[in-house]
Amino acid sequence: MKLFPYGHATHPQWEMAAGLVLAQLRAQMALHGYASAPTLAVLYITDHYAASAQEILDHLGAELPGVTDWSGTVGIGVSANNAEYFDEPAMAVMLCELPSDQYRVFSGVAPLNLGFEAHTALVHADGSTPDLTELLHEMAGRTATGYLFGGLSASRTQSVQFACAGDGNMRGQGGARGVFRGGLSGVAFGQGVRLVSRVTQGCLPVSRVRRVTACEKNVVTVLDGEPALDVLLSDLGVSLDKPEQALSVIRATLVGLVRSSDSDGGNAVARTGNFGSDVIVRHIIGLDPGRRGIAVSDLVENGMQLAFCQRNAQAARADLVRVCAEIREELEPVELSLEAAMAMSSSREASTPQPGGRIAGAIYVSCSGRGGPHFGGPSAELQIVRRALGDVPLIGFFAGGEIARHHLYGYTGVLTVFAQPD
């Protein structure tokens, strides 16, 4: 597997940005070591271009006739290697050269057929889709590993997805031209495509992990046998006798949840003090003084683990370095130890990125609430990725929610790399 050509650009006119992207792609396709005959493209645009999504897809498809399959979506921002484009018109494209029998683009008009054995899948979804959580569970169940990766479209205008398959649409749906609104779309990959994926959290626990012992729908009433509201106030060190101070602290607090079926008896907090990948972070949306309960923005079940948490840039940075180091360690266990990767990538003086080794390309889906502003400067999040993961072809977008396994996350990043064969 050769390196995946990729390009990215910003310009008020999408035609100019597309021209810059195409120039980068063609230049790389002519280089030794890069794929010269890719057939699958991943395309991400910011919402400034959403109204022109069909024209963009038609133009790029015409300029790259060998690329028969397209997938992608819109984000508040897009990213590529060490660059982030937030709140500006931009696009990023990656071209993947994979065996044609090892991937399938799917959408509402080209569903994943039973003849293809999916190992995992890149999924783009509209957050307003009814029963989205159930759809993700169903989609994960149609893969051999149960692992999905991707994110929700994020747009202040139109929420669009790209899904164009070379083998056409389902009969009766021939009018579709590759741009969709609503539902799920993406690319399913066969066992012959090796993918390594990790979830990086962005919140730090501010309390010990407790167990939900009584709840009703989305209201937690009892934690470890004590009234949930009393536990919250005690853990945060505030009192309703001073409501303004208490509410200010509570508004900055979230909850990390782990379903009992996902935790396999483990703990929500890793040895590093950060959340593990099983934790789903959700907002506190209200207090119930009558029942001494806490309302959260998700359904809660008895037996769940719960920890109060807050967003923390330092913890997010350390966890991002950790997942990049773990991926490199898995792909290059002899050449680079986990400890060496952590030491190298955490050094602020190590400004020169290392080569990516056996990584052909990468996709990084991050929360729209992360990015450079949260990490301390323009493009800071992607620069951390580049230093820790290596100088590899990478594109991504900033989503309205992140997808990993069959879960829908918040305030996280999902980093997935395509590994070259042994």
C-alpha positions as CSV (number, residue, x, y, z in Angstrom):
1,M,0.0,0.0,0.0
2,K,1.5,3.3,-1.1
3,L,1.0,6.7,0.6
4,F,-2.3,8.3,0.0
5,P,-2.2,11.6,-1.9
6,Y,-4.0,14.5,-0.1
7,G,-4.6,18.2,-0.6
8,H,-6.2,21.0,1.3
9,A,-6.9,24.7,0.7
10,T,-8.9,27.7,1.7
11,H,-10.4,30.4,-0.6
12,P,-13.6,32.4,-0.7
13,Q,-14.4,30.8,-4.0
14,W,-14.6,27.0,-3.9
15,E,-13.4,26.8,-7.5
16,M,-10.1,28.3,-6.5
17,A,-9.7,26.1,-3.5
18,A,-10.5,23.0,-5.6
19,G,-7.8,24.0,-8.1
20,L,-5.3,24.3,-5.3
21,V,-6.3,20.9,-3.9
22,L,-6.1,19.2,-7.4
23,A,-2.7,20.6,-8.0
24,Q,-1.4,19.1,-4.7
25,L,-3.1,15.7,-5.5
26,R,-1.6,15.5,-9.0
27,A,1.8,16.5,-7.8
28,Q,1.8,13.8,-5.2
29,M,0.4,11.2,-7.5
30,A,3.5,11.7,-9.7
31,L,5.9,11.1,-6.8
32,H,7.5,7.8,-6.1
33,G,6.0,6.2,-3.0
34,Y,2.5,7.8,-3.5
35,A,-0.5,6.0,-5.0
36,S,-0.8,6.8,-8.7
37,A,-4.1,5.1,-9.4
38,P,-6.5,5.7,-6.4
39,T,-10.2,4.9,-6.8
40,L,-11.6,6.0,-3.4
41,A,-11.7,9.6,-2.2
42,V,-12.6,11.1,1.2
43,L,-13.8,14.7,0.9
44,Y,-14.4,17.1,3.8
45,I,-15.7,20.7,3.4
46,T,-16.5,23.5,5.8
47,D,-20.0,24.7,6.0
48,H,-19.1,27.8,4.0
49,Y,-19.2,25.5,0.9
50,A,-22.2,23.5,1.9
51,A,-24.6,25.2,-0.6
52,S,-22.2,24.3,-3.4
53,A,-21.6,20.7,-2.3
54,Q,-23.0,19.1,-5.5
55,E,-21.0,21.4,-7.7
56,I,-17.9,20.6,-5.8
57,L,-18.4,16.9,-6.1
58,D,-19.2,17.1,-9.8
59,H,-16.1,19.2,-10.5
60,L,-13.7,17.1,-8.5
61,G,-15.2,13.9,-10.0
62,A,-14.7,15.2,-13.5
63,E,-11.1,16.3,-12.8
64,L,-10.3,12.9,-11.3
65,P,-12.0,10.4,-13.6
66,G,-10.1,7.5,-12.2
67,V,-11.6,8.0,-8.8
68,T,-14.9,6.2,-8.9
69,D,-16.0,6.3,-5.2
70,W,-16.4,9.3,-3.0
71,S,-17.3,9.7,0.7
72,G,-17.3,12.6,3.1
73,T,-19.3,15.3,4.8
74,V,-19.3,18.9,6.1
75,G,-17.8,20.2,9.3
76,I,-17.5,23.5,11.2
77,G,-13.8,23.1,10.4
78,V,-11.6,20.7,8.4
79,S,-8.1,19.6,9.0
80,A,-5.1,18.2,7.1
81,N,-1.7,17.1,8.5
82,N,-0.8,20.1,10.7
83,A,-3.4,22.6,9.5
84,E,-6.8,23.5,10.8
85,Y,-9.4,25.6,9.0
86,F,-12.0,26.9,11.4
87,D,-14.8,29.3,10.4
88,E,-13.4,29.8,6.9
89,P,-14.2,28.3,3.5
90,A,-12.0,25.3,3.0
91,M,-11.8,21.7,1.8
92,A,-9.6,18.7,2.3
93,V,-9.3,15.6,0.1
94,M,-7.5,12.3,0.4
95,L,-7.2,9.7,-2.3
96,C,-7.0,6.0,-1.2
97,E,-5.6,3.2,-3.4
98,L,-7.2,0.1,-2.0
99,P,-8.2,-3.3,-3.6
100,S,-11.6,-2.8,-5.2
101,D,-12.9,-5.9,-3.4
102,Q,-11.9,-4.6,0.0
103,Y,-14.2,-1.6,0.3
104,R,-17.8,-0.5,-0.4
105,V,-19.3,3.0,-0.3
106,F,-22.8,2.9,1.2
107,S,-25.7,5.4,1.6
108,G,-29.4,5.4,1.7
109,V,-29.6,4.7,-2.1
110,A,-26.7,2.3,-2.1
111,P,-27.0,0.2,1.1
112,L,-24.3,-2.1,2.2
113,N,-25.2,-5.4,0.5
114,L,-25.0,-8.8,2.0
115,G,-22.4,-10.0,-0.5
116,F,-19.7,-7.8,1.1
117,E,-18.1,-8.9,4.4
118,A,-17.5,-5.7,6.2
119,H,-14.7,-5.7,8.8
120,T,-15.2,-2.1,10.0
121,A,-16.6,1.1,8.6
122,L,-16.1,4.9,8.3
123,V,-19.5,6.5,9.1
124,H,-20.8,10.0,8.5
125,A,-24.2,10.8,9.9
126,D,-26.7,13.6,10.3
127,G,-27.2,14.3,14.0
128,S,-30.9,15.0,13.4
129,T,-31.6,11.5,12.2
130,P,-34.3,9.8,14.3
131,D,-33.1,6.9,16.4
132,L,-29.5,7.6,15.5
133,T,-28.0,5.6,18.4
134,E,-30.0,2.5,17.4
135,L,-28.9,3.0,13.7
136,L,-25.2,3.1,14.8
137,H,-25.7,-0.1,16.9
138,E,-27.3,-1.8,13.9
139,M,-24.5,-0.7,11.6
140,A,-21.8,-1.9,14.0
141,G,-23.6,-5.2,14.1
142,R,-23.2,-5.6,10.4
143,T,-19.4,-5.5,10.7
144,A,-17.2,-8.4,11.8
145,T,-15.4,-6.3,14.5
146,G,-18.4,-4.2,15.6
147,Y,-16.1,-1.1,15.2
148,L,-17.2,2.0,13.5
149,F,-15.3,5.3,13.2
150,G,-16.3,8.7,12.0
151,G,-18.6,11.6,13.1
152,L,-21.7,13.7,12.8
153,S,-21.9,16.4,10.2
154,A,-21.5,19.9,11.7
155,S,-22.9,22.9,9.8
156,R,-24.6,26.2,10.5
157,T,-26.3,26.0,7.1
158,Q,-26.9,22.8,5.3
159,S,-25.9,19.4,6.7
160,V,-24.6,17.4,3.8
161,Q,-22.9,14.1,3.1
162,F,-21.0,12.8,0.1
163,A,-21.5,9.2,-1.0
164,C,-20.9,8.2,-4.6
165,A,-20.3,4.5,-5.4
166,G,-18.8,3.3,-8.7
167,D,-21.2,0.4,-8.8
168,G,-24.2,2.7,-8.8
169,N,-27.3,3.1,-6.8
170,M,-30.0,0.8,-5.8
171,R,-32.6,0.2,-8.5
172,G,-35.2,3.0,-8.5
173,Q,-32.9,5.5,-6.9
174,G,-30.9,6.4,-10.0
175,G,-31.6,10.1,-9.7
176,A,-29.2,10.6,-6.7
177,R,-25.9,12.3,-7.6
178,G,-23.8,11.7,-4.5
179,V,-24.9,14.5,-2.1
180,F,-27.3,13.5,0.7
181,R,-29.0,15.0,3.7
182,G,-30.0,12.9,6.7
183,G,-29.2,9.3,7.6
184,L,-25.9,7.5,7.4
185,S,-23.3,7.1,4.7
186,G,-19.7,6.1,4.5
187,V,-17.3,3.4,3.5
188,A,-17.2,-0.2,4.7
189,F,-13.7,-1.9,4.7
190,G,-12.9,-5.6,4.3
191,Q,-10.5,-7.6,6.4
192,G,-7.7,-6.9,3.9
193,V,-7.6,-3.3,4.9
194,R,-5.7,-2.9,8.1
195,L,-6.9,-0.1,10.3
196,V,-5.8,1.0,13.7
197,S,-8.1,3.4,15.6
198,R,-8.1,5.1,19.0
199,V,-10.3,7.5,20.9
200,T,-8.8,10.4,22.8
201,Q,-10.7,12.1,25.6
202,G,-10.8,15.8,26.3
203,C,-12.2,15.9,29.9
204,L,-10.6,15.2,33.3
205,P,-12.5,13.5,36.1
206,V,-12.9,15.8,39.2
207,S,-14.5,13.1,41.4
208,R,-14.1,9.4,42.0
209,V,-16.0,6.9,40.0
210,R,-19.4,6.0,41.4
211,R,-22.2,3.6,40.4
212,V,-25.7,4.6,39.5
213,T,-28.0,2.7,42.0
214,A,-31.3,4.4,41.1
215,C,-32.4,6.4,38.1
216,E,-35.4,7.2,35.8
217,K,-34.8,7.7,32.1
218,N,-32.2,10.5,32.0
219,V,-32.4,11.5,35.7
220,V,-29.9,10.0,38.2
221,T,-31.4,9.9,41.7
222,V,-29.0,7.8,43.7
223,L,-25.3,7.3,43.4
224,D,-23.6,4.6,45.6
225,G,-26.7,4.7,47.8
226,E,-26.7,8.4,48.4
227,P,-28.9,11.2,46.8
228,A,-27.2,12.1,43.5
229,L,-27.6,15.9,43.9
230,D,-26.0,15.7,47.4
231,V,-23.1,13.7,45.9
232,L,-22.6,16.3,43.1
233,L,-22.5,19.2,45.5
234,S,-20.1,17.4,47.8
235,D,-17.8,16.4,45.1
236,L,-17.7,19.9,43.6
237,G,-17.4,21.6,47.0
238,V,-20.4,23.9,46.5
239,S,-23.7,24.5,48.3
240,L,-27.1,25.6,47.1
241,D,-27.0,28.1,49.9
242,K,-24.9,30.1,47.5
243,P,-26.8,29.5,44.3
244,E,-24.8,31.7,41.9
245,Q,-21.5,30.2,42.9
246,A,-22.9,26.7,42.8
247,L,-24.6,27.0,39.4
248,S,-21.4,28.6,37.9
249,V,-19.4,25.5,38.9
250,I,-22.1,23.0,37.9
251,R,-22.5,24.6,34.4
252,A,-18.8,23.9,33.8
253,T,-19.2,20.3,34.9
254,L,-20.1,17.3,32.8
255,V,-20.6,13.6,33.5
256,G,-18.7,10.7,32.2
257,L,-20.8,7.6,31.8
258,V,-19.9,3.9,31.3
259,R,-22.5,1.4,30.6
260,S,-22.2,-1.8,32.7
261,S,-22.0,-3.9,29.6
262,D,-19.0,-1.9,28.3
263,S,-16.9,-1.7,31.4
264,D,-16.4,-5.5,31.9
265,G,-15.8,-4.8,35.6
266,G,-13.1,-2.3,34.9
267,N,-12.8,1.3,35.9
268,A,-13.8,4.4,33.9
269,V,-10.5,6.1,34.8
270,A,-7.3,4.8,33.3
271,R,-4.0,4.6,35.3
272,T,-3.0,8.0,33.8
273,G,-5.9,9.6,35.6
274,N,-7.7,10.3,32.3
275,F,-10.9,8.7,31.1
276,G,-10.7,5.5,29.2
277,S,-12.3,4.9,25.8
278,D,-15.4,3.4,27.3
279,V,-16.5,6.7,28.8
280,I,-19.2,8.8,27.1
281,V,-19.2,12.4,28.2
282,R,-22.6,14.1,28.5
283,H,-23.9,17.5,29.7
284,I,-25.8,18.1,33.0
285,I,-29.0,19.6,31.8
286,G,-30.8,20.2,35.0
287,L,-31.2,19.6,38.7
288,D,-34.2,18.0,40.5
289,P,-34.3,19.2,44.1
290,G,-37.5,17.3,44.8
291,R,-35.9,13.9,44.1
292,R,-32.4,15.1,44.8
293,G,-31.5,14.1,41.3
294,I,-29.4,15.2,38.4
295,A,-30.7,15.3,34.8
296,V,-28.1,14.4,32.0
297,S,-28.4,14.5,28.2
298,D,-28.6,10.7,27.8
299,L,-30.6,7.8,29.0
300,V,-29.1,6.3,32.2
301,E,-29.3,2.7,33.5
302,N,-28.8,1.2,36.9
303,G,-25.3,-0.2,37.2
304,M,-23.6,2.4,35.1
305,Q,-20.4,4.0,36.3
306,L,-20.4,7.8,36.6
307,A,-17.8,10.4,37.3
308,F,-18.1,14.1,37.3
309,C,-15.6,15.8,35.0
310,Q,-14.6,19.1,33.4
311,R,-12.9,20.0,30.1
312,N,-9.1,20.3,30.5
313,A,-6.7,21.3,27.8
314,Q,-3.7,19.8,29.5
315,A,-5.4,16.4,29.9
316,A,-6.6,16.5,26.4
317,R,-3.1,17.2,25.1
318,A,-1.6,14.4,27.1
319,D,-4.2,12.0,26.0
320,L,-3.8,12.9,22.4
321,V,-0.1,12.3,22.6
322,R,-0.8,8.9,24.3
323,V,-3.1,7.6,21.5
324,C,-0.7,8.7,18.8
325,A,2.1,6.9,20.6
326,E,0.0,3.8,21.0
327,I,-0.8,3.6,17.3
328,R,2.9,4.0,16.4
329,E,3.9,1.4,19.0
330,E,1.3,-1.1,17.5
331,L,2.6,-0.5,14.0
332,E,6.4,-0.2,14.8
333,P,7.0,-2.1,18.0
334,V,10.7,-2.7,17.2
335,E,11.6,0.7,15.8
336,L,9.9,2.9,18.4
337,S,8.9,2.1,21.9
338,L,5.8,3.6,23.5
339,E,8.0,5.4,26.1
340,A,10.2,6.9,23.4
341,A,7.3,8.1,21.3
342,M,5.7,9.7,24.4
343,A,9.0,11.4,25.3
344,M,9.6,12.6,21.7
345,S,6.1,13.9,21.1
346,S,5.7,15.6,24.5
347,S,8.9,17.7,24.0
348,R,8.1,21.2,22.9
349,E,11.5,21.4,21.3
350,A,10.8,18.5,19.0
351,S,9.3,20.7,16.3
352,T,10.5,18.5,13.4
353,P,7.9,15.7,12.8
354,Q,9.2,12.2,12.4
355,P,8.3,10.1,9.4
356,G,5.1,8.1,9.8
357,G,6.7,4.7,9.2
358,R,4.1,2.2,8.0
359,I,1.1,4.6,7.9
360,A,-0.3,5.1,4.4
361,G,-2.9,7.7,5.5
362,A,-5.0,8.8,8.5
363,I,-8.4,10.3,9.2
364,Y,-8.9,12.4,12.3
365,V,-12.4,13.4,13.5
366,S,-12.4,15.8,16.4
367,C,-15.1,17.6,18.3
368,S,-16.0,21.1,17.0
369,G,-15.4,22.3,20.6
370,R,-11.7,21.2,20.4
371,G,-9.2,22.3,17.8
372,G,-6.5,25.0,18.1
373,P,-8.6,27.4,20.4
374,H,-8.9,24.7,23.0
375,F,-5.3,23.5,22.7
376,G,-3.7,27.0,22.9
377,G,-3.3,28.4,19.4
378,P,-4.1,28.1,15.7
379,S,-3.8,24.5,14.4
380,A,-2.4,23.4,17.8
381,E,-4.3,20.2,18.0
382,L,-3.2,19.0,14.5
383,Q,0.4,20.0,15.2
384,I,0.4,17.8,18.3
385,V,-0.9,14.9,16.1
386,R,1.8,15.6,13.5
387,R,4.6,15.6,16.1
388,A,3.4,12.5,17.9
389,L,2.1,10.4,15.0
390,G,4.6,11.5,12.3
391,D,4.5,13.4,9.0
392,V,1.8,11.3,7.4
393,P,-1.0,12.0,4.9
394,L,-4.0,13.0,7.1
395,I,-7.3,14.8,6.7
396,G,-10.3,15.2,9.0
397,F,-13.1,17.4,10.1
398,F,-14.5,18.9,13.2
399,A,-17.8,17.2,14.0
400,G,-21.0,17.6,15.9
401,G,-20.3,14.3,17.7
402,E,-17.7,11.6,17.2
403,I,-18.3,7.9,16.4
404,A,-16.2,5.1,17.6
405,R,-17.3,1.5,18.0
406,H,-21.1,1.8,18.3
407,H,-20.9,4.8,20.6
408,L,-21.6,8.5,19.9
409,Y,-19.0,10.6,21.8
410,G,-18.6,14.3,22.7
411,Y,-15.4,16.4,23.3
412,T,-13.3,13.6,21.9
413,G,-11.1,12.9,18.9
414,V,-11.1,9.7,16.9
415,L,-7.9,9.0,15.1
416,T,-7.8,6.1,12.6
417,V,-4.8,5.1,10.4
418,F,-4.5,2.9,7.3
419,A,-1.5,0.7,7.9
420,Q,0.8,-0.6,5.1
421,P,1.1,-4.4,4.9
422,D,3.8,-6.2,6.8
